[in-house]
C-alpha cells in the first residue's frame, strides 16, 4: 500500500471548511507530505494549489501527482517559512488560502531509515531536508547542558537533566547512532508511566527533531510569510500537534488581530493614541482551537493531539519584519 493510501489527513473537514476552496482561486499547501490536503482542495474546486515541502521525497510525490491535475498542482521545493518568496517565484503574487500541517509526516515516521521514530530501529537522523547536522551529530557532540535544554524546552520533558546525563555517559562507550539505542536509554532512566501514557521516549525524540529542523523558527517565519502572501479575505489554517506550536499560532493570530494586551501604563503616548501602530492584519476565526472528534481519533490515533486555528486576512498592510535582537 502506498504512503498516500495509508495517510489520513488530520482535521480534513474543518480545514476544507475554513479554506472554502472556490473555482479560479489559488491556495498553498505549505506542508505537502503525501498530499492529503492538496488532493482534497483540488477535488473541491477548479483551483490551483502550490504544494510546498522541504523534504525531497515529498516533492517527488508532488511532481508525480501533478500529472493528474493538468497544471492545477504546482510542486515547489523549499521551506514554508519562505512560502511568500517561493510562491511568487512560481508565478503568484497573492493567494486565497494557506494550509499548514505542522510537525513530522506519516511517511517520515513510518520509514525507519529516516530516523524519526522510536518504535522502529534505524539511523538516528531526523533531517527533513536530508542535509545539515543530524540527530546523531547533536546527541554525540552537544554538551550535557545543551542536551538538557533541548529536551526540556523543545520536548517538554521534566526528566531532561537525567536523560542528558545518561546520554553523555553512554556516548563515552561509543557513539549513539541508532533510534532504538537512544529510545531504550531514555526508557531506562525515565520512571515508569501509567499503562495508557505515551512512550517515555516520545518527548526526547520530539525535542531533538524540533531542534534539528529548527521547526519553531520555521513556524514563526511561515506565519509572517502567510501574512504577506494572503489576499484580503484569504484564510490561514494551521494544524499543530503540541503546545509549543499551538501557543505560537495562537499568540501570532491574537497579536495580529489587535487582541494582544493593551499599552503599558508607563507608555503615555500609546495610551493617548489608541490607533498608534500597525492595523490588524487578521481576524481570528477560531476563538478556541478545533479538535478532532472521537470518531476521528478512533480512526486515526495520530490525530489525538491535533489543534486547528484559523485566521482571515484583513486588507491592512503586512506588519514590518522585526529585526532579531
N, C-alpha and C positions, 0 to 999 in steps of 0.2 A: 504494500500500500504506500502511495506517495505521501510526502510530508504535507502537501496541500490537502490531500484527502483526510489525513489524520487530524489536521488542525481545526480547532473550533474557535472562531473569533470571539473574544470576550465582550459582553455587553453590546453585541452587534446591533440589536434592535434599537436600543436607546441612542447609539452613535448615529445610526441612519436617521432616526427621528430628529436628532439635533442638527445634522447637516442638511437634511431635506434636499437631497440631490435633485436638480432640475435640468431639463434639456438646455443645451447650449452653454452650461456653466462649466467652471474649471475648479478642480479640487486637488488637494495634496494628501497623499498617504505618506506621512513622514517617516514611518517605520514599516516598510512593506512586508518584511518577513516572508511569509508564503502567500501573501496577497488576499487574505480574508476580507478585509475592509475594501480593498480595491475592487475585487470581483463584485461585491455587493453594491458598491456605488455605481459601477458601470452597468450592472443589471437593472438598477432602479431608474436610470435616466440616460438619455443620449448626450453624455457629457464627456469631459476629458479628465483623466487622473494622472498627475505627476507622481510617480512611485519612487520614493527616495529610500535608500538604505546604505549603511556604511559597510555591510557585510558583502563581500564579493559573491558568495554563493546565493544570497538573496537577489542580487542584481541579475545573476544568471537566470534565476527563476522568473524574474520580471520580464527579462528580454524574451524568454521563450513564450511567456503568456501573452506578450504584446502582439504576437502574430494573430491571435484570435480576435483582436479588437480594432483592426483596421485604422490605426493611428490614434485611437482614443486612450491608449495606455502608453505613457512616455516614461521609460525607466531612467532614473537619474542616480548615479553613484555619488555618494557623499554623506556627510553628517547632517542630520536635520537641524542642528544648530546653525547651519548656513543655508537653510531652505529658501530664504528670500533671494540670495545670490544665485543659488543653483537653479531655481525655477525661472528667474529672469534670464539666465543664460540659456535656458531651454526654450525661451520664447514667450513667457507670460509675465506681464508687469504686475498683475493683480490676480487673486483667486477668490473663490466664493466660499471655500470651506477647507479646513485643515484637520486631519485626524492624526493623533499621536498615541500609539500603544507602547508604553514605556517598558523598559527592562529587557529581559532576555526572551528570545523567541522559542517556540516549541522545537524547531529543528536544531537550534543551538543546544538546548537542554538534552534532546534525545540522542545526539551524536556524541558518543563518548570521546571521540577524538578531538572535540573542541574544548574539553576540559571544564565545562560549566557545571556539571552535575556531580554531586557527592554520592549519587546512587549507582553510578556506573564507573568502573575504573578506566582511567585514561590519562593522557599527559595533562599536567596542571597548567593549562594555557589561559583560557577565558578571554582572549582577544577577539573582539567583534570584527576588527578590520584585518586580522592576521598579520599585524605589523606592530612594531614597538615592543616595549617591555611586557613580558607575560607575567601571570601569577607566580610561576616558578621563580622568575627573577625577583619579584617582590618578597616572596616568602623566604628566599635564601640570602638576600642581601640587606633588607631593611633592618634597622635596629629594633631591639625589643620594644622600645618606647614607640617607634613609628608603627610597628605592627599592632600594638595595643590601641593606638589612636585610630587606626584604620578599622579595626574590628569593633571597637566601641562606638565610634561616631558614625560610621557608614553601615555597620552590621547591627548596631543597636544591641550589642551583646554585653550583658552585665559581667560575664566572666572573661572579658577581653585580656586583662593583665595575666591571668592564669594561662590562657591559651597562648599568648605571645611568648611567655616564658618557656612553655613546653616546646614551642616551635624552635626557639633559639637553642635549647638543649638538644633537641632531636637532630638539628642540622649539623651539630658538631660531629655526629657519627656518619654523616653523609648527606648530600643534597636531597631535599624533599621534592620529588618530581612527578608524583602520581596523585590523582584526586583521592583514590582510596586511602593512600598513606596519610594524607592530611586529614581526611574525614575521620579515620579511626583514631588519630592522635587527639582530635578535638573531643570525640566521644569518650575518650579515657579520662579527660580532665574536667569535663562539664558534668555536674551532678545529674543523676537520672531524673527524667521528667515524667509527668503523667503519661499513661498509655496513649492518649489521643493527641498529645502535643507534637509539635514539629520536631524533625530530626535535630539533635544537638548541633550538627554541623551547618545547619541552614544559615544562620546569621553570619558565621565566619566566611562562608562562601559568598554570601551577598556582599559583605563589606569589601572583600578582595575584588570581586567583579566590578563593583561600582568604582573602586579606586583605579583599577587597570584601565577601564574605559572612560574615566572622567565623566560619568553619567550625570551627576548633578550639575556640573558646569555646562554640559551639553544641553541639559533641560533649560537652564537659565537663558542660554543663548537662543534656544529654539523658541521659547515663549516670546522673546523680544523680536526674533525674526518673523514670527507669525503676525505680530502686531504691525510690522512694516509691510507685509505682503497682502494681508486680507483687505478686501474691498469693504466699504461701509455696508453693514448688514450681514457680512460674512461671519460664519461660525467657526470657533475653535473648540474641538472636542478632545479632551485629554484623559486617557485611561491610565491610572497609576496602580501600583501593586504594593507599595509600602508607605509608611507615614512620611519618610523623608521626601519622597516625590510629591505626595499629595499635599503636604504642607507648603511646598514651593509653589505649586499650581494655585492653591487657594490664596496664598499671600499675593502672588502676582495679579490675579484677577481682582482681588479685593482692592489692591493698591491702584491698579489701572482704572478701576471703576469709580474711584473717588470715595471709597468706603473705608479707607485707612483712618487711623486715629487723627484727630484734629490737630491744629498747630499748637506748639508748646506755648504755655503762658509766659515763657521767657522770650518769645518772639513777637513783640508788639506789632511789627509790620505785617506779619502773616495774619494776625488776629484782625487788624484794621482792614485788610483787603482779603476777604474770603475767596475771591476769584484768582488770587495770585497763584502762579504755577501753571503747568500744562493742564489742558482739559482732559476729562476721562476718555480713554480710548476703547474701553469695553463696558458692556452691560453684562452683569452676572446673570446667567440664565438658571443656574443650579445653586440655590441658596445652601442646599445640603447636597453632598455627593450622591449620585445614583449608584446603587449597589446591585449585585446580581440577585435574582430571585432564588428561592430554594431549589426550584426545578433546574435552573442553570448550573448551580454549584453541584447538584447531584449528577448532572450530565458531564460536567467539566470541572473537576476539583481544583484546577489551576485558577479558576475564576473567583475562588472564595475570598480573596483579599482585594479584589479589584474595586476601584473607585473612579467614577466618571464625573468630571467637572466640565462645564460648558460656558463659554463666553461669546458674546456677539459684539462685533466691531462697530464702533460709532464712526462718525465722519471726522473726528478730531485727528490732527496730525500725530504721527508716532512720537513718543517721548524721546528726548535726546538720549544717546547711549551714555551711560555713566562710566566715567573712567575708573579703572581699578586703582585702589589706594596704593 
